[in-house]
Amino acid sequence: MGYPHQPHQRETTVLSRYFGDAEARTLAGWKSRGGYQALEKALAMAPADIVNVVKESGLRGRGGAGFPTGMKWSFMKPGDGKPHYLCCNADESEPGTFKDRELMRWTPHALVEGCAIGAYAIGAETAYIYIRGEFTEPLYWMNEAVKEAYAAGIIGKNAMGTGKRIDVHVHKGAGAYICGEETALMNSLEGRRGNPRIKPPFPAVSGLFGMPTTINNVETLIAAIPILMNGADWYKKMSLSNPKSTGTKLYSVCGNIERPGTYEVVMGFPFRDFLYDVCGGPLPGRKFKAVIPGGVSVPIQTMEEAEASLMDYEGFVAQGSMLGSGGVIVIDDAQSMVAVIARIARFFAHESCAQCTQCREGTAWTTKILERIRDGQGTTEDLDTLLDIAEQMTGKTICVLSDSCATPVVSGIKKFGREFGELIQGRTYVSVIEAVA
Amino acid sequence: MIPPAVGGLESPDYASHDHTAHAPYQPVFSAGSVARKELDELIPRYPQKMAALLPALWIVQRERGWVSNEGMAEVAGLLELTPAYVKGVVTFYTMYHQHPVGKYFIQVCTTSPCGICGADDVAKAFLRHTNTGDLGVTSADGKFTVIEVECLGACGFATPVMINEEFVESVTPDKVPEILARLK
């Protein structure tokens, strides 16, 4: 459906190079663009050497947490006599994020290749790609790519004629945001309700089917391909900022902005230039008011913070937020922040798996209060209650969905308290929008 | 004398409790069927049979349009689970229909990023033009069911609408009549 934009001259297209190139979707097209050379190279290396290259490159998880990928892979102990598994987390559901969708739609073979490399590196013979059920088009292309790769002997019993077994299977989810949480994803894949598991044990010890498992995001696995082809140094040098954030990162940009879409820039790129130049700035006659740089789970930034941010793991933290999944949501002056935050809370209330009390009760209660304030029925005590609930919801549950709901509430009240105040003093949602506009 | 039935409370004709009145359940995975073949290929992908549960339920929904209790019981039997367990799993996920839906199942994303781009008005336009009246209700002719969905993962193409298996992107309220006209 939606076609990607022409890359902006300040983008560095490593992973997104073939977006919009329909031929790159087929095996023949992928191979003629250098596809599966990295896998061939990998299969001739010792798994530990692959892990070392990835470690050396500084690649960090692109799904949200930013854990060093090479280190994660090194937790998988070779020769422990147990089957190992690789899970690819393609349950992209963090509102604002749609980069993995583009990767799978345009370069499905890249993900097959990345999964095969990752599986081999961690001593796994089987990789499962868990794709959210709503992603019908990515599912179609991934299934096609896997079928083609099996038929060509690239994966299977005798991957690329090396005698090594690497199976890659696509598994379709069925609608649940929480299945993007790694242990919930494993439960779901096993045929259970998608409830997150208590950690420890961590997946590397007891993951999918109780066996040592590594779980990586789509973008992370695909990034291993250029790293193996061009070397760790090449990757490390693609950073404008600090040695802890290396390479390129995909950002999906949405909300009230001139050119929404998926962009790829090097780590440390100035966020101000990104928003105003690369993505075209605000819509005509409007002004940016706030940005959520990494999906709705990360703290909301004011424009002062956003404009001072460098786009990497440390840069966003230094300006009161997080890189997260790279889902940039831009909010302009025609929006009520209270309404935006209330809608975010409603999302989390809908997606809570309801295992933990703080989350089950907290997300729903938070939503109720925020919607009351939005509708002009709030009281000043409501703000205290919200902050109190948020505290109870933070750091006390099995997974971080609860924390993720509290985060925008706390940052929203702190940074945009004036808008809450205006509504509580008896003014309505519409009158605030008019006043701000 | 038996008092006359209060308006609207009499049992409709279809509300029969006589199970023999229903057509007997036809299995989805009957021997030799395409569905059975698919399931037989799926099971060895996993070290445990139970892992084929979500894929098996997807096959049931594809074949029947929804996942009935009988469908759940059939899957349970094939995967050596209990019907109650399967129901527990089905109810966790939003995409399995536990009752029949319209021929065109329309999901409008109204989560925050689309919400600030006018998604609520798109949802309202679908409700108005399909005559379904309310979210989740199927139109009288059985053609349409409209629901709001949480984040379809296509936020850059606000507002995305999923109609059965197809994504329609960058939908605005004025495009709705034209989109619906294509659905026969």
Chai-1 contact restraints between the chains, C-beta under 6 A:
chainA,res_idxA,chainB,res_idxB,connection_type,confidence,min_distance_angstrom,max_distance_angstrom,comment,restraint_id
A,M1,B,F167,contact,1.0,0.0,6.0,A-B,restraint_1
A,M1,B,E169,contact,1.0,0.0,6.0,A-B,restraint_2
A,G2,B,F157,contact,1.0,0.0,6.0,A-B,restraint_3
A,G2,B,E169,contact,1.0,0.0,6.0,A-B,restraint_4
A,E92,B,G153,contact,1.0,0.0,6.0,A-B,restraint_5
A,S93,B,C151,contact,1.0,0.0,6.0,A-B,restraint_6
A,P95,B,T111,contact,1.0,0.0,6.0,A-B,restraint_7
A,P95,B,S112,contact,1.0,0.0,6.0,A-B,restraint_8
A,P95,B,P113,contact,1.0,0.0,6.0,A-B,restraint_9
A,P95,B,C151,contact,1.0,0.0,6.0,A-B,restraint_10
A,G96,B,P113,contact,1.0,0.0,6.0,A-B,restraint_11
A,G96,B,C155,contact,1.0,0.0,6.0,A-B,restraint_12
A,F98,B,G153,contact,1.0,0.0,6.0,A-B,restraint_13
A,F98,B,A154,contact,1.0,0.0,6.0,A-B,restraint_14
A,F98,B,C155,contact,1.0,0.0,6.0,A-B,restraint_15
A,F98,B,G156,contact,1.0,0.0,6.0,A-B,restraint_16
A,R101,B,G153,contact,1.0,0.0,6.0,A-B,restraint_17
A,G133,B,M95,contact,1.0,0.0,6.0,A-B,restraint_18
A,E134,B,L152,contact,1.0,0.0,6.0,A-B,restraint_19
A,T136,B,E165,contact,1.0,0.0,6.0,A-B,restraint_20
A,H169,B,R45,contact,1.0,0.0,6.0,A-B,restraint_21
A,A174,B,L54,contact,1.0,0.0,6.0,A-B,restraint_22
A,A174,B,Y93,contact,1.0,0.0,6.0,A-B,restraint_23
A,A174,B,M95,contact,1.0,0.0,6.0,A-B,restraint_24
A,A174,B,Y96,contact,1.0,0.0,6.0,A-B,restraint_25
A,G175,B,Y93,contact,1.0,0.0,6.0,A-B,restraint_26
A,G175,B,T94,contact,1.0,0.0,6.0,A-B,restraint_27
A,G175,B,M95,contact,1.0,0.0,6.0,A-B,restraint_28
A,A176,B,Y93,contact,1.0,0.0,6.0,A-B,restraint_29
A,E190,B,A51,contact,1.0,0.0,6.0,A-B,restraint_30
A,G191,B,M50,contact,1.0,0.0,6.0,A-B,restraint_31
A,G191,B,A51,contact,1.0,0.0,6.0,A-B,restraint_32
A,G191,B,L53,contact,1.0,0.0,6.0,A-B,restraint_33
A,R193,B,V89,contact,1.0,0.0,6.0,A-B,restraint_34
A,R193,B,F92,contact,1.0,0.0,6.0,A-B,restraint_35
A,F209,B,P47,contact,1.0,0.0,6.0,A-B,restraint_36
A,S252,B,G156,contact,1.0,0.0,6.0,A-B,restraint_37
A,C254,B,P113,contact,1.0,0.0,6.0,A-B,restraint_38
A,C254,B,C155,contact,1.0,0.0,6.0,A-B,restraint_39
A,C254,B,G156,contact,1.0,0.0,6.0,A-B,restraint_40
A,G255,B,P113,contact,1.0,0.0,6.0,A-B,restraint_41
A,G255,B,I116,contact,1.0,0.0,6.0,A-B,restraint_42
A,P260,B,G156,contact,1.0,0.0,6.0,A-B,restraint_43
A,G261,B,G156,contact,1.0,0.0,6.0,A-B,restraint_44
A,I329,B,P113,contact,1.0,0.0,6.0,A-B,restraint_45
A,Q335,B,I116,contact,1.0,0.0,6.0,A-B,restraint_46
A,V340,B,S112,contact,1.0,0.0,6.0,A-B,restraint_47
A,R343,B,S112,contact,1.0,0.0,6.0,A-B,restraint_48
A,R343,B,G115,contact,1.0,0.0,6.0,A-B,restraint_49
A,I344,B,S112,contact,1.0,0.0,6.0,A-B,restraint_50
A,F347,B,T111,contact,1.0,0.0,6.0,A-B,restraint_51
A,F347,B,E150,contact,1.0,0.0,6.0,A-B,restraint_52
A,H350,B,E150,contact,1.0,0.0,6.0,A-B,restraint_53
